[in-house]
Amino acid sequence: MRQKGTLGWLKHDLTHRGPTAWLLTVGLFAFYFILYYGGRTLAGVPVPDLFTPLAQLLHLPSKWTFYGLLYTLAVTLGGGYVIYKYRHNRYQVVRTSVVIFVQATLAFSVPWVLSIFEQPEYYFSYLWPLKIEYFYPSTILSMPLPFILFSLLGSLILVPLLGIFFGKRWYCSWVCGCGGLANTAGEPFRHLSNKSTRAWNFEKWSIHITLFLALVTTALVIASWGVGENYPAFAERTASLRSLYGFVVVTLLSGIIGVALYPVGGTRVWCRYFCPMAAILGLVQKFGRYRIRVKDNMCISCGMCSTYCEMGIDVRAYAQRNQDFVRASCVGCGICAEVCPRGVLRLENRWRRDPQELSMDALLNESYRD
C-alpha cells in the first residue's frame, strides 16, 4: 500500500519501477561501467578512473578493495534493515546474520589480510564454477597447498554433498555474496521478479547454457595448459574463449547486469538466469532432501508467497493443490513462509514422506473417497 507524503511516494516509485527506479538503474550501470573500465580507452574515448584515487585516499591496496568495502557496507546496512524487519522470525535473523558475517570475513577481511602478508587474495566464500578461475591451472598452482585442497574438495565434494542434505539454500542464501547482496540491500526489490511462464522457460535454458559454457571453458583451459606448448593455435583460441567468458559471464552478467537491474528486474537476475553454481546446486536439489512442505487445505489463495518469491516461482499454485514441492530455482530464502498469513508453508530437509504417513493423512482428510 502506498504511504502518504513525499517519502511514501518516493518509496513506492523506487520499488515499483517508477522513474526513480529507472534512474537508480542507470546510476548503477554507470557505477559498474566506471568500476570495470575506468582508466581505459574505449573506442577512442578515455573512461575516467574514479575509484583508484578514492582507494588511495583510504590507503586501500586497489579499487577492488574499495569496491569490496562498499559491497560489505551495503550487505551490512541492508542486513541490519532485514534483521529489524523480520526480527520476529528466528530463521531470517540467523540467516541474515550469517550472510553479514561471511561477507565481512571470508569475502572481504580474510582476503585483505592475506594480501597484507603477501599471500594470494583467496575468497573462501566463492567456489568453482562461480569463481571459475579457481580451477584454472595458472591460478590454482600459484596458491598454497591448503588453498588448492579447499578449492578442489570444496567444489567437488562439499558443494554437492551439502546440496543433497540442505538444498541450494546453504550456499545461495547463507554463504554466497551475490545472494547476500540480493537478500539484504536488495530486499525492497524482491517482488519485482518476473513470474511469467516465458521467464521460467528462458531460465531453464539460460542457466544450463551458462553452466555448459563454464564446464567447456574450464576443460579447455586445463587442456591448453597441458598441451599449449605443442599446439600454440589451440592455446591462443582457448585464451580468447577464457577472455570472452570473463567478459560476458563474470563482468557483464554477474557484475553489471546482475546488480544494476535490481530496481527494475528484481534481485536475482544473475542467480536465477545465469549463475553456474546455482545450476549445479539446482540439479542436486531436485534429488536431495530439501523441499517446501504445504499444509493441506489451508491456502486462501492470497498470492503473497508468489508475489514475494525472488526467484519468480508460482508458490501459490502448489499450495492450492496441497502439493509439497522442490524447484531447482528455489534458494530457500524462506520469505514465502514468512509472508503467508496462515502458516501454510514450511521449509524442510527431509526425504519424501513415508507411505504410511501419506496413508494416515489420506485417512484423516477422507481423500480416499475421491
Secondary structure, DSSP 8 states (H G I E B T S, - for coil): ---SSHHHHHHHHHHTT-HHHHHHHHHHHHHHHHHHHTT-EETTEE----HHHHHHHTT-SSHHHHHHHHHHHHHHHHHHHHHHHTTT-HHHHHHHHHHHHHHHIIIIIHHHHHHHTT-----TT--TTTTGGGGSHHHHTTS-HHHHHHHHHIIIIIHHHHHHHHTTHHHHTTT-HHHHHHTTTTGGGGGGS--SHHHHHHHHHHHHHHHHHHHHHHHHHHHHHHHTTT-HHHHHHHHHHHHHHIIIIIIIIIIIIHHHTHHHH-S-HHHHHT-HHHHHHHHHHTTSSEEEEE-TT------HHHHT-TT---HHHHHHTT--B--TT-----HHHHH-TT--EEEEE--S--HHHHHHHHHHHTGGG-
